[in-house]
Amino acid sequence: MLHLIGREKEFFTEDIRNHQKELERIVSDSRFLVIGGAGSIGQAVTKEIFKRNPKKLHVVDISENNMVELVRDIRSSFGYITGDFQTFALDVGSIEYDAFFEADGKYDYVLNLSALKHVRSEKDPYTLMRMIDVNIFNTDKTIQQSINKGVKKYFCVSTDKAANPVNMMGASKRIMEMFVNKRSQDIKVSMARFANVAFSDGSLMYGFDQRIKKRQPIVAPNDIKRYFVTPKESGELCLMSCIFGENRDIFFPKLNENLHLITFSEIAERYLKANGYEPHICETEEEARKFFREKENKKPVLSAVEAWPCLFTESNTTGEKDIEEFYTDKETLNMESFENIGVIKNELNYENKKLELFSATISNLKKAKSWAKEDLVELFFQMIPDFGHMEKGKYLDGKM
C-alpha cells in the first residue's frame, strides 16, 4: 500500500519503537473501550491495543457485519489474549448503549472513533443533522458518561478538515473540539487530526477496488492533492495520542519528505498498474461507461496489457478544500517531543454561551421536526465566524 501513496516506509516507526516498552506496560495494565471500533480507523486502533495484551478490551460499533470481520481478522492475525475481549453491536446514541455503559463502565481509557466522515453528508439537511448528532452530541454524551464512571482518559478522533474548515463535516469536528475542551475540566482528554486514511471504508480509494471487482470505470479528481496515512498508521497515531497526550493535546502527522501531497488521479494510475492494468483516459462519463460494453464486442488481444477506463476531472462540488492542513496559525505547537508526530497544545478555552446556543438551537429544530440546510449552515457560522463554507449547488452524489 505504501508505494501507492508515494512512500517507501511506515511513518511512525521511530516513535512507536522509542515508546514501545512504555506502550506495552501501560496497555497491558489497562482497560479499554473502543467506540466505533469496526470502522477502518477503529479496527486499526483495536488491533494496536489487542496485540499489546490489555486487561480488558470492549468494542462497540453499529455495524454488525464489520464487527464480525474485525473478530475474524484478530483471531486470524493475533489469536487470543488473557484479558477480557468482547464486541457489542450497539448504536452509541441508543438507550441500549446507555444501559451497557451503566452496567459496566469500568474502563481506564475510552476511545471514540465513530464519525460521519463524508463531505457528501452535507448534501441534505437530514443526513447533516445525523452528522451533528454522531460527531458532536454523541461525543459529548460519552465524555459525560466517562466522567460519571471515573474513566481516567477520553480520546476522540478529529480531522485535518477541522483546521480552517470549509465544509460541514470539518466544521462539525471543529465544534466537537469545542465541546471536548469544555469537558476537559473534569476528565483528561486528547485527540488526533490526521490525513486521509488510504483505502478506508467508503473512501474514494476503497472505491477503486470496488470498481475493479465490478468492472467499472475508475473516476477521480485530478486537481486535489491530499496527505495519506495507512490504516495501521492511523491506529498508531490514535493510540499514541490516547496514551501519551496531555490534557487537551491534539496529535497530528509531522510533515517531512516522507509525507507529501499526492493527487487521487496519480494514486489511481499507480493502483491500476500495480494490478496489471494500463490506464485508458476517457473524456466523458458516457465514454467511460461504454468502454466495457464496446470491448465485449471486440475480439480479445491476448498479448496486450488490459486497458482500464479512467475519468479524471476537476473538482467542482460543495465542500472540497483546496489545501490540506493540520493546524492553524493561531494554534500553539510542540514539534520536539516526537520524531514524526506534532502536538497542538490547547489551553482551557471555550465560550459556554456559544455551546449552549448550539445545543438549544439543535434541540428546538429537532422538536419542530423541520429544518433546512440553511438553518444549520447559519448556526455553524455563528459557532465559527471565519467558517469558509461555500455552496456550489453540486455534490459528489451527482457525479459518477
LODRENZA-611990 format. One record per residue (C-alpha): residue in three letters; x negated, y, z negated; residue number from 1. Coordinates in Angstrom, 3 decimals. Each point is the difference from the previous one (the first is absolute). Layout:
ATOM | ALA | X | Y | Z | NUM .
...
//
This chain:
ATOM | MET | 0.000 | 0.000 | 0.000 | 1 .
ATOM | LEU | -2.854 | 2.410 | -0.812 | 2 .
ATOM | HIS | -1.254 | 0.249 | 3.589 | 3 .
ATOM | LEU | 3.489 | 0.957 | 1.172 | 4 .
ATOM | ILE | -0.089 | 3.125 | -2.189 | 5 .
ATOM | GLY | -3.573 | 0.857 | 0.947 | 6 .
ATOM | ARG | -1.911 | -1.322 | -3.020 | 7 .
ATOM | GLU | -2.533 | -2.722 | -0.682 | 8 .
ATOM | LYS | 0.263 | -0.395 | -3.782 | 9 .
ATOM | GLU | 2.543 | 0.273 | -2.773 | 10 .
ATOM | PHE | 0.311 | 3.446 | -1.515 | 11 .
ATOM | PHE | 0.105 | -0.506 | -3.791 | 12 .
ATOM | THR | -2.508 | -2.870 | -0.295 | 13 .
ATOM | GLU | -2.550 | 2.018 | -1.996 | 14 .
ATOM | ASP | 2.560 | 1.434 | -2.412 | 15 .
ATOM | ILE | 1.530 | -3.420 | -0.645 | 16 .
ATOM | ARG | -3.448 | -1.550 | -0.495 | 17 .
ATOM | ASN | -1.093 | 2.789 | -2.354 | 18 .
ATOM | HIS | 3.086 | -0.498 | -2.200 | 19 .
ATOM | GLN | 0.614 | -3.719 | 0.516 | 20 .
ATOM | LYS | -0.828 | -1.179 | -3.514 | 21 .
ATOM | GLU | 2.109 | 2.696 | -1.623 | 22 .
ATOM | LEU | 2.856 | -0.664 | 2.408 | 23 .
ATOM | GLU | -0.049 | -3.709 | -0.803 | 24 .
ATOM | ARG | -0.192 | 0.648 | -3.745 | 25 .
ATOM | ILE | 2.904 | 2.458 | -0.060 | 26 .
ATOM | VAL | 2.253 | -1.912 | 2.412 | 27 .
ATOM | SER | -0.547 | -3.360 | -1.701 | 28 .
ATOM | ASP | 1.007 | 1.521 | -3.316 | 29 .
ATOM | SER | 3.076 | 1.876 | 1.251 | 30 .
ATOM | ARG | 3.667 | -0.413 | 0.961 | 31 .
ATOM | PHE | 1.247 | 1.432 | 3.319 | 32 .
ATOM | LEU | 3.300 | 0.779 | 1.684 | 33 .
ATOM | VAL | -0.171 | 0.741 | 3.722 | 34 .
ATOM | ILE | 3.102 | 1.699 | 1.438 | 35 .
ATOM | GLY | 0.376 | -0.256 | 3.766 | 36 .
ATOM | GLY | -2.505 | -2.838 | -0.088 | 37 .
ATOM | ALA | 1.116 | -1.731 | 3.204 | 38 .
ATOM | GLY | -0.743 | 2.884 | 2.380 | 39 .
ATOM | SER | -3.345 | 0.224 | 1.775 | 40 .
ATOM | ILE | -1.677 | 2.131 | -2.669 | 41 .
ATOM | GLY | 1.830 | -1.764 | -2.812 | 42 .
ATOM | GLN | -1.169 | -3.415 | 1.167 | 43 .
ATOM | ALA | -3.575 | 1.267 | 0.270 | 44 .
ATOM | VAL | 0.119 | 1.431 | -3.534 | 45 .
ATOM | THR | 1.605 | -3.145 | -1.393 | 46 .
ATOM | LYS | -2.755 | -2.166 | 1.488 | 47 .
ATOM | GLU | -2.734 | 2.285 | -1.377 | 48 .
ATOM | ILE | 1.503 | -0.398 | -3.482 | 49 .
ATOM | PHE | 0.739 | -3.726 | 0.309 | 50 .
ATOM | LYS | -3.528 | -0.992 | 1.022 | 51 .
ATOM | ARG | -1.345 | 1.614 | -3.203 | 52 .
ATOM | ASN | 2.117 | -2.299 | -2.194 | 53 .
ATOM | PRO | 2.334 | 2.381 | -1.904 | 54 .
ATOM | LYS | 1.794 | -1.045 | -3.171 | 55 .
ATOM | LYS | 3.299 | 0.835 | 1.650 | 56 .
ATOM | LEU | 1.014 | 1.012 | 3.511 | 57 .
ATOM | HIS | 3.651 | 0.613 | 0.859 | 58 .
ATOM | VAL | 0.963 | 1.139 | 3.484 | 59 .
ATOM | VAL | 3.271 | 1.672 | 0.987 | 60 .
ATOM | ASP | 1.203 | 0.669 | 3.529 | 61 .
ATOM | ILE | 3.322 | 0.312 | 1.810 | 62 .
ATOM | SER | -1.196 | -2.192 | 2.889 | 63 .
ATOM | GLU | 0.570 | -3.643 | -0.898 | 64 .
ATOM | ASN | -1.663 | -1.263 | 3.194 | 65 .
ATOM | ASN | -3.152 | 2.075 | -0.432 | 66 .
ATOM | MET | -0.204 | -1.126 | -3.628 | 67 .
ATOM | VAL | 0.084 | -3.654 | 1.068 | 68 .
ATOM | GLU | -2.816 | 0.659 | 2.472 | 69 .
ATOM | LEU | -2.016 | 1.793 | -2.692 | 70 .
ATOM | VAL | 0.174 | -3.055 | -2.267 | 71 .
ATOM | ARG | -0.902 | -2.340 | 2.865 | 72 .
ATOM | ASP | -2.937 | 2.237 | 0.891 | 73 .
ATOM | ILE | -1.265 | 0.139 | -3.583 | 74 .
ATOM | ARG | 0.332 | -3.741 | -0.532 | 75 .
ATOM | SER | -1.789 | -0.711 | 3.278 | 76 .
ATOM | SER | -2.811 | 2.492 | -0.629 | 77 .
ATOM | PHE | -0.573 | 0.054 | -3.762 | 78 .
ATOM | GLY | 1.975 | -2.837 | -1.544 | 79 .
ATOM | TYR | 1.113 | 0.577 | -3.589 | 80 .
ATOM | ILE | -0.850 | 2.010 | -3.104 | 81 .
ATOM | THR | 0.383 | -0.798 | -3.683 | 82 .
ATOM | GLY | 2.011 | 3.183 | -0.523 | 83 .
ATOM | ASP | 3.728 | 0.570 | 0.494 | 84 .
ATOM | PHE | 0.632 | 0.553 | 3.733 | 85 .
ATOM | GLN | 3.612 | 0.518 | 1.105 | 86 .
ATOM | THR | 1.861 | 1.754 | 2.815 | 87 .
ATOM | PHE | 3.470 | 1.553 | -0.114 | 88 .
ATOM | ALA | 2.123 | 0.922 | 3.023 | 89 .
ATOM | LEU | 1.481 | 3.195 | -1.437 | 90 .
ATOM | ASP | 0.878 | 3.496 | 1.167 | 91 .
ATOM | VAL | -1.859 | 2.339 | -2.336 | 92 .
ATOM | GLY | 2.927 | 2.432 | 0.159 | 93 .
ATOM | SER | 2.497 | -2.605 | -1.218 | 94 .
ATOM | ILE | 1.617 | -0.891 | -3.324 | 95 .
ATOM | GLU | -1.564 | -3.446 | 0.348 | 96 .
ATOM | TYR | -3.482 | 1.515 | 0.028 | 97 .
ATOM | ASP | 0.836 | 2.121 | -3.043 | 98 .
ATOM | ALA | 1.136 | -3.136 | -1.853 | 99 .
ATOM | PHE | -3.163 | -1.842 | 1.074 | 100 .
ATOM | PHE | -2.264 | 2.773 | -1.276 | 101 .
ATOM | GLU | 1.959 | 0.446 | -3.220 | 102 .
ATOM | ALA | -0.224 | -3.733 | -0.733 | 103 .
ATOM | ASP | -3.790 | 0.007 | 0.292 | 104 .
ATOM | GLY | -1.868 | 3.176 | 0.875 | 105 .
ATOM | LYS | -3.147 | -1.182 | -1.763 | 106 .
ATOM | TYR | -2.620 | 1.219 | 2.445 | 107 .
ATOM | ASP | -3.262 | 1.882 | -0.260 | 108 .
ATOM | TYR | 0.159 | 1.263 | 3.586 | 109 .
ATOM | VAL | 2.990 | 0.713 | 2.229 | 110 .
ATOM | LEU | -0.836 | 0.574 | 3.671 | 111 .
ATOM | ASN | 2.680 | 1.386 | 2.299 | 112 .
ATOM | LEU | -0.680 | -0.682 | 3.694 | 113 .
ATOM | SER | 3.606 | 0.257 | 1.204 | 114 .
ATOM | ALA | 0.777 | 2.712 | 2.540 | 115 .
ATOM | LEU | 1.880 | 0.978 | 3.106 | 116 .
ATOM | LYS | -3.054 | 0.851 | 2.039 | 117 .
ATOM | HIS | 1.200 | 0.679 | 3.533 | 118 .
ATOM | VAL | 0.131 | 3.509 | 1.451 | 119 .
ATOM | ARG | 2.983 | -1.252 | 2.009 | 120 .
ATOM | SER | 1.982 | -0.339 | -3.261 | 121 .
ATOM | GLU | 0.864 | 3.702 | 0.207 | 122 .
ATOM | LYS | 2.026 | -0.391 | 3.185 | 123 .
ATOM | ASP | 3.324 | -0.211 | -1.896 | 124 .
ATOM | PRO | 1.164 | 1.427 | -3.341 | 125 .
ATOM | TYR | 0.931 | -3.380 | -1.529 | 126 .
ATOM | THR | -3.326 | -1.762 | 0.483 | 127 .
ATOM | LEU | -1.649 | 3.231 | -1.111 | 128 .
ATOM | MET | 1.988 | -0.045 | -3.251 | 129 .
ATOM | ARG | -1.070 | -3.600 | -0.603 | 130 .
ATOM | MET | -3.611 | 1.064 | 0.575 | 131 .
ATOM | ILE | 0.443 | 2.632 | -2.715 | 132 .
ATOM | ASP | 1.394 | -2.655 | -2.342 | 133 .
ATOM | VAL | -2.764 | -2.525 | 0.667 | 134 .
ATOM | ASN | -2.969 | 2.344 | 0.178 | 135 .
ATOM | ILE | 0.959 | 2.465 | -2.730 | 136 .
ATOM | PHE | 2.752 | -1.105 | -2.379 | 137 .
ATOM | ASN | -0.910 | -3.686 | -0.233 | 138 .
ATOM | THR | -3.537 | 1.084 | -0.811 | 139 .
ATOM | ASP | 1.187 | 2.376 | -2.688 | 140 .
ATOM | LYS | 2.319 | -2.660 | -1.440 | 141 .
ATOM | THR | -2.667 | -2.682 | -0.182 | 142 .
ATOM | ILE | -2.465 | 2.404 | -1.598 | 143 .
ATOM | GLN | 2.530 | 0.820 | -2.713 | 144 .
ATOM | GLN | 0.683 | -3.690 | -0.541 | 145 .
ATOM | SER | -3.741 | -0.576 | -0.323 | 146 .
ATOM | ILE | -0.245 | 2.787 | -2.575 | 147 .
ATOM | ASN | 2.856 | -1.535 | -1.990 | 148 .
ATOM | LYS | -1.757 | -3.378 | -0.079 | 149 .
ATOM | GLY | -3.421 | 1.352 | -0.926 | 150 .
ATOM | VAL | -1.723 | -0.874 | 3.285 | 151 .
ATOM | LYS | -3.625 | 1.179 | -0.043 | 152 .
ATOM | LYS | -0.312 | 1.214 | 3.609 | 153 .
ATOM | TYR | 2.288 | 0.717 | 2.969 | 154 .
ATOM | PHE | -1.303 | 0.074 | 3.562 | 155 .
ATOM | CYS | 1.897 | 0.926 | 3.137 | 156 .
ATOM | VAL | -0.991 | 0.373 | 3.616 | 157 .
ATOM | SER | 0.321 | 3.353 | 1.733 | 158 .
ATOM | THR | -1.085 | 0.763 | 3.570 | 159 .
ATOM | ASP | -2.432 | 2.163 | 1.932 | 160 .
ATOM | LYS | 3.123 | 1.632 | 1.449 | 161 .
ATOM | ALA | 0.709 | 1.547 | -3.423 | 162 .
ATOM | ALA | -2.908 | 2.405 | 0.586 | 163 .
ATOM | ASN | 1.476 | 3.029 | 1.792 | 164 .
ATOM | PRO | 3.074 | -2.042 | 1.038 | 165 .
ATOM | VAL | 1.717 | 0.568 | 3.337 | 166 .
ATOM | ASN | 2.567 | -2.824 | -0.156 | 167 .
ATOM | MET | 2.640 | -1.021 | -2.507 | 168 .
ATOM | MET | -1.771 | -3.239 | -0.901 | 169 .
ATOM | GLY | -3.202 | 1.834 | -0.941 | 170 .
ATOM | ALA | 1.979 | 2.663 | -1.823 | 171 .
ATOM | SER | 1.930 | -2.629 | -1.972 | 172 .
ATOM | LYS | -3.312 | -1.420 | -1.209 | 173 .
ATOM | ARG | -1.238 | 3.500 | -0.885 | 174 .
ATOM | ILE | 3.143 | 0.551 | -2.076 | 175 .
ATOM | MET | -0.566 | -3.445 | -1.549 | 176 .
ATOM | GLU | -3.454 | 1.202 | -1.069 | 177 .
ATOM | MET | 1.673 | 2.954 | -1.744 | 178 .
ATOM | PHE | 2.283 | -2.304 | -2.003 | 179 .
ATOM | VAL | -2.941 | -2.265 | -0.842 | 180 .
ATOM | ASN | -1.994 | 2.998 | -1.226 | 181 .
ATOM | LYS | 2.806 | 0.851 | -2.428 | 182 .
ATOM | ARG | 0.120 | -3.560 | -1.374 | 183 .
ATOM | SER | -3.778 | 0.026 | -0.514 | 184 .
ATOM | GLN | 0.633 | 1.718 | -3.338 | 185 .
ATOM | ASP | 1.336 | -3.289 | -1.349 | 186 .
ATOM | ILE | -1.924 | -2.687 | 1.889 | 187 .
ATOM | LYS | -3.307 | -0.228 | 1.821 | 188 .
ATOM | VAL | 0.610 | 0.113 | 3.776 | 189 .
ATOM | SER | -2.079 | -0.184 | 3.150 | 190 .
ATOM | MET | 0.715 | -0.165 | 3.729 | 191 .
ATOM | ALA | -1.644 | -0.596 | 3.371 | 192 .
ATOM | ARG | 0.255 | 1.734 | 3.331 | 193 .
ATOM | PHE | -1.452 | -1.922 | 2.887 | 194 .
ATOM | ALA | -0.062 | -0.416 | 3.725 | 195 .
ATOM | ASN | 2.257 | -2.090 | 2.194 | 196 .
ATOM | VAL | -0.179 | -3.683 | -0.918 | 197 .
ATOM | ALA | -0.920 | -1.837 | 3.180 | 198 .
ATOM | PHE | 2.599 | -2.549 | 1.133 | 199 .
ATOM | SER | 2.187 | 0.532 | -3.077 | 200 .
ATOM | ASP | 3.630 | -1.144 | 0.219 | 201 .
ATOM | GLY | 2.038 | 2.205 | 2.300 | 202 .
ATOM | SER | -2.972 | 2.081 | 1.144 | 203 .
ATOM | LEU | -0.680 | 0.773 | 3.638 | 204 .
ATOM | MET | -2.984 | -2.358 | -0.071 | 205 .
ATOM | TYR | 2.152 | -2.776 | -1.483 | 206 .
ATOM | GLY | 2.236 | 0.663 | 2.983 | 207 .
ATOM | PHE | -2.877 | -0.799 | 2.368 | 208 .
ATOM | ASP | 0.007 | -3.573 | -1.274 | 209 .
ATOM | GLN | 3.776 | -0.212 | 0.372 | 210 .
ATOM | ARG | -0.128 | 1.300 | 3.565 | 211 .
ATOM | ILE | -2.548 | -2.666 | 0.930 | 212 .
ATOM | LYS | 2.153 | -2.755 | -1.509 | 213 .
ATOM | LYS | 3.062 | 1.274 | 1.871 | 214 .
ATOM | ARG | -1.867 | 0.828 | 3.231 | 215 .
ATOM | GLN | 0.956 | 3.664 | -0.092 | 216 .
ATOM | PRO | -1.970 | 3.170 | 0.825 | 217 .
ATOM | ILE | -2.402 | 1.600 | -2.476 | 218 .
ATOM | VAL | 0.961 | 3.623 | -0.696 | 219 .
ATOM | ALA | -2.069 | 2.509 | -1.969 | 220 .
ATOM | PRO | -0.699 | 3.749 | -0.239 | 221 .
ATOM | ASN | -3.263 | 1.089 | 1.594 | 222 .
ATOM | ASP | -0.340 | 3.348 | -1.779 | 223 .
ATOM | ILE | 0.279 | -0.972 | -3.679 | 224 .
ATOM | LYS | -3.125 | -0.949 | -1.943 | 225 .
ATOM | ARG | 0.192 | -1.717 | -3.359 | 226 .
ATOM | TYR | -2.245 | -1.497 | -2.669 | 227 .
ATOM | PHE | 0.559 | -3.699 | -0.676 | 228 .
ATOM | VAL | -0.724 | -2.397 | -2.831 | 229 .
ATOM | THR | 0.592 | -3.746 | -0.057 | 230 .
ATOM | PRO | 2.655 | -1.540 | -2.275 | 231 .
ATOM | LYS | -2.764 | -1.389 | -2.240 | 232 .
ATOM | GLU | -1.554 | 3.482 | -0.308 | 233 .
ATOM | SER | 3.380 | 1.470 | -0.927 | 234 .
ATOM | GLY | 0.274 | -2.544 | -2.815 | 235 .
ATOM | GLU | -3.501 | 0.791 | -1.227 | 236 .
ATOM | LEU | 0.609 | 3.758 | -0.037 | 237 .
ATOM | CYS | 3.257 | -0.404 | -1.938 | 238 .
ATOM | LEU | -1.574 | -2.315 | -2.560 | 239 .
ATOM | MET | -2.995 | 2.321 | -0.468 | 240 .
ATOM | SER | 2.335 | 2.948 | -0.625 | 241 .
ATOM | CYS | 2.187 | -2.023 | -2.347 | 242 .
ATOM | ILE | -2.884 | -1.265 | -2.119 | 243 .
ATOM | PHE | -2.485 | 2.892 | 0.131 | 244 .
ATOM | GLY | 2.119 | 3.064 | 0.780 | 245 .
ATOM | GLU | 0.259 | 2.551 | -2.780 | 246 .
ATOM | ASN | 3.328 | 1.613 | -0.779 | 247 .
ATOM | ARG | 1.506 | 1.696 | 3.106 | 248 .
ATOM | ASP | -2.886 | -1.052 | 2.282 | 249 .
ATOM | ILE | 0.719 | -0.691 | 3.659 | 250 .
ATOM | PHE | -2.523 | -2.254 | 1.784 | 251 .
ATOM | PHE | -0.634 | 0.239 | 3.753 | 252 .
ATOM | PRO | -2.522 | -1.359 | 2.533 | 253 .
ATOM | LYS | -3.047 | 2.225 | 0.232 | 254 .
ATOM | LEU | -0.726 | 0.913 | 3.607 | 255 .
ATOM | ASN | -3.315 | -1.087 | 1.484 | 256 .
ATOM | GLU | -1.326 | -1.545 | 3.199 | 257 .
ATOM | ASN | 1.835 | -3.262 | -0.773 | 258 .
ATOM | LEU | 3.434 | 1.606 | -0.214 | 259 .
ATOM | HIS | 0.830 | 1.982 | 3.087 | 260 .
ATOM | LEU | 2.991 | 1.074 | 2.026 | 261 .
ATOM | ILE | 1.166 | -2.281 | 2.788 | 262 .
ATOM | THR | 3.021 | 0.173 | 2.328 | 263 .
ATOM | PHE | 2.733 | -2.618 | 0.064 | 264 .
ATOM | SER | -0.505 | -0.403 | 3.734 | 265 .
ATOM | GLU | -3.684 | -0.825 | -0.514 | 266 .
ATOM | ILE | 0.906 | -2.625 | -2.588 | 267 .
ATOM | ALA | 2.636 | -1.409 | 2.370 | 268 .
ATOM | GLU | -2.578 | -0.478 | 2.752 | 269 .
ATOM | ARG | -2.445 | -1.643 | -2.426 | 270 .
ATOM | TYR | 2.748 | -2.251 | -1.307 | 271 .
ATOM | LEU | 0.993 | -1.175 | 3.462 | 272 .
ATOM | LYS | -3.577 | -0.696 | 1.045 | 273 .
ATOM | ALA | -0.637 | -1.908 | -3.242 | 274 .
ATOM | ASN | 2.951 | -2.201 | 0.911 | 275 .
ATOM | GLY | -1.252 | -0.612 | 3.529 | 276 .
ATOM | TYR | 2.139 | 2.529 | 1.882 | 277 .
ATOM | GLU | -0.878 | 2.929 | 2.224 | 278 .
ATOM | PRO | 2.025 | 3.190 | -0.623 | 279 .
ATOM | HIS | 2.104 | 1.055 | 2.991 | 280 .
ATOM | ILE | 0.966 | 3.665 | -0.377 | 281 .
ATOM | CYS | 3.587 | 0.852 | 0.953 | 282 .
ATOM | GLU | 1.432 | 3.445 | 0.637 | 283 .
ATOM | THR | 3.607 | -0.476 | -1.163 | 284 .
ATOM | GLU | 2.048 | -2.153 | -2.365 | 285 .
ATOM | GLU | 1.826 | -1.590 | 2.916 | 286 .
ATOM | GLU | -3.243 | -0.963 | 1.721 | 287 .
ATOM | ALA | -1.233 | -1.580 | -3.233 | 288 .
ATOM | ARG | 3.249 | -1.907 | -0.582 | 289 .
ATOM | LYS | 0.070 | -1.340 | 3.580 | 290 .
ATOM | PHE | -3.584 | -1.269 | -0.110 | 291 .
ATOM | PHE | 0.711 | -3.537 | -1.198 | 292 .
ATOM | ARG | 3.190 | -0.360 | 2.033 | 293 .
ATOM | GLU | -1.897 | 0.799 | 3.170 | 294 .
ATOM | LYS | -2.939 | -2.162 | -1.010 | 295 .
ATOM | GLU | 2.223 | -3.066 | -0.332 | 296 .
ATOM | ASN | 0.899 | 0.330 | 3.690 | 297 .
ATOM | LYS | -3.636 | -0.001 | 1.096 | 298 .
ATOM | LYS | -2.335 | -2.932 | 0.388 | 299 .
ATOM | PRO | -2.405 | -0.281 | -2.963 | 300 .
ATOM | VAL | -3.640 | 0.943 | 0.509 | 301 .
ATOM | LEU | -1.791 | -2.685 | -2.006 | 302 .
ATOM | SER | -3.434 | 1.578 | -0.132 | 303 .
ATOM | ALA | 0.998 | 3.505 | -1.059 | 304 .
ATOM | VAL | 0.205 | 1.320 | -3.563 | 305 .
ATOM | GLU | 3.667 | 0.547 | -0.755 | 306 .
ATOM | ALA | 1.025 | 3.641 | 0.142 | 307 .
ATOM | TRP | 2.260 | 1.430 | -2.697 | 308 .
ATOM | PRO | 2.219 | 3.046 | 0.563 | 309 .
ATOM | CYS | -0.777 | 3.051 | -2.165 | 310 .
ATOM | LEU | 1.761 | 3.326 | -0.262 | 311 .
ATOM | PHE | -2.075 | 2.692 | -1.705 | 312 .
ATOM | THR | 1.761 | 3.336 | -0.449 | 313 .
ATOM | GLU | -0.248 | 3.286 | -1.856 | 314 .
ATOM | SER | 1.833 | 0.238 | -3.307 | 315 .
ATOM | ASN | 3.067 | 2.270 | 0.025 | 316 .
ATOM | THR | 2.101 | -1.266 | -2.902 | 317 .
ATOM | THR | 0.958 | 1.542 | -3.333 | 318 .
ATOM | GLY | -2.362 | -0.625 | -2.899 | 319 .
ATOM | GLU | -3.267 | -0.849 | 1.721 | 320 .
ATOM | LYS | -2.947 | 1.782 | -1.609 | 321 .
ATOM | ASP | -2.739 | 1.339 | 2.272 | 322 .
ATOM | ILE | -2.808 | -0.499 | -2.502 | 323 .
ATOM | GLU | -0.573 | -2.495 | -2.794 | 324 .
ATOM | GLU | -1.244 | 1.120 | -3.409 | 325 .
ATOM | PHE | -0.183 | -1.463 | -3.490 | 326 .
ATOM | TYR | -0.095 | 3.188 | -2.060 | 327 .
ATOM | THR | 0.622 | 3.743 | 0.247 | 328 .
ATOM | ASP | -2.332 | 2.935 | -0.568 | 329 .
ATOM | LYS | 1.896 | 0.724 | -3.237 | 330 .
ATOM | GLU | -0.850 | -3.347 | -1.604 | 331 .
ATOM | THR | -3.047 | -0.664 | -2.198 | 332 .
ATOM | LEU | -2.161 | -2.912 | 1.146 | 333 .
ATOM | ASN | -2.473 | -2.377 | -1.591 | 334 .
ATOM | MET | -2.168 | -1.469 | 2.768 | 335 .
ATOM | GLU | -2.793 | -1.354 | -2.230 | 336 .
ATOM | SER | 1.464 | -2.838 | -2.083 | 337 .
ATOM | PHE | 0.336 | -2.557 | 2.815 | 338 .
ATOM | GLU | -1.825 | -0.841 | 3.212 | 339 .
ATOM | ASN | 2.958 | 0.052 | 2.388 | 340 .
ATOM | ILE | 2.865 | 1.203 | -2.166 | 341 .
ATOM | GLY | 0.839 | 3.631 | -0.643 | 342 .
ATOM | VAL | 2.149 | 1.115 | -2.921 | 343 .
ATOM | ILE | 2.482 | 2.873 | -0.232 | 344 .
ATOM | LYS | -0.054 | 1.314 | -3.582 | 345 .
ATOM | ASN | 3.414 | 1.335 | -0.990 | 346 .
ATOM | GLU | 0.856 | 2.022 | -3.077 | 347 .
ATOM | LEU | 3.375 | -0.223 | -1.717 | 348 .
ATOM | ASN | 1.862 | 2.412 | 2.253 | 349 .
ATOM | TYR | 3.657 | -0.220 | 0.959 | 350 .
ATOM | GLU | 2.998 | 2.287 | 0.328 | 351 .
ATOM | ASN | 2.744 | -1.596 | -2.038 | 352 .
ATOM | LYS | 2.729 | 2.269 | 1.380 | 353 .
ATOM | LYS | -0.839 | -1.160 | 3.518 | 354 .
ATOM | LEU | 0.138 | -3.645 | -0.994 | 355 .
ATOM | GLU | 3.320 | 0.505 | -1.786 | 356 .
ATOM | LEU | 1.394 | 1.862 | 3.024 | 357 .
ATOM | PHE | -1.081 | -2.808 | 2.306 | 358 .
ATOM | SER | 1.581 | -2.702 | -2.173 | 359 .
ATOM | ALA | 3.245 | 1.935 | -0.506 | 360 .
ATOM | THR | 0.371 | 0.854 | 3.682 | 361 .
ATOM | ILE | -0.511 | -3.586 | 1.120 | 362 .
ATOM | SER | 2.417 | -1.239 | -2.662 | 363 .
ATOM | ASN | 2.699 | 2.456 | 1.148 | 364 .
ATOM | LEU | -0.435 | -0.976 | 3.649 | 365 .
ATOM | LYS | 0.369 | -3.671 | -0.899 | 366 .
ATOM | LYS | 3.112 | 0.638 | -2.076 | 367 .
ATOM | ALA | 1.559 | 1.829 | 2.950 | 368 .
ATOM | LYS | -0.975 | -2.937 | 2.273 | 369 .
ATOM | SER | -0.696 | 2.553 | 2.680 | 370 .
ATOM | TRP | -3.220 | 1.667 | 1.051 | 371 .
ATOM | ALA | -1.832 | 1.066 | 3.146 | 372 .
ATOM | LYS | -3.667 | -0.287 | 0.777 | 373 .
ATOM | GLU | -0.186 | 3.790 | -0.100 | 374 .
ATOM | ASP | 1.031 | -0.069 | -3.682 | 375 .
ATOM | LEU | -2.944 | -2.245 | -0.828 | 376 .
ATOM | VAL | -2.489 | 1.904 | 2.154 | 377 .
ATOM | GLU | 0.983 | 3.272 | -1.702 | 378 .
ATOM | LEU | -0.468 | -1.620 | -3.411 | 379 .
ATOM | PHE | -3.436 | -1.283 | 0.994 | 380 .
ATOM | PHE | -1.007 | 3.512 | 1.043 | 381 .
ATOM | GLN | 1.038 | 1.257 | -3.453 | 382 .
ATOM | MET | -2.237 | -2.623 | -1.584 | 383 .
ATOM | ILE | -2.915 | 0.546 | 2.421 | 384 .
ATOM | PRO | 0.087 | 3.603 | 1.296 | 385 .
ATOM | ASP | -2.786 | -0.607 | 2.555 | 386 .
ATOM | PHE | 1.607 | -3.208 | 1.281 | 387 .
ATOM | GLY | -0.987 | -0.263 | 3.665 | 388 .
ATOM | HIS | 3.110 | -1.818 | 1.231 | 389 .
ATOM | MET | 1.001 | 0.730 | 3.599 | 390 .
ATOM | GLU | 3.135 | -1.486 | 1.513 | 391 .
ATOM | LYS | -0.603 | -1.039 | 3.628 | 392 .
ATOM | GLY | 3.297 | -1.793 | 0.591 | 393 .
ATOM | LYS | -1.807 | -3.173 | 1.079 | 394 .
ATOM | TYR | -0.741 | -3.081 | -2.109 | 395 .
ATOM | LEU | -2.044 | -3.162 | 0.428 | 396 .
ATOM | ASP | 3.148 | -2.133 | 0.261 | 397 .
ATOM | GLY | 0.765 | 1.872 | 3.223 | 398 .
ATOM | LYS | -3.153 | -1.322 | 1.644 | 399 .
ATOM | MET | -1.117 | -3.453 | 1.090 | 400 .
//
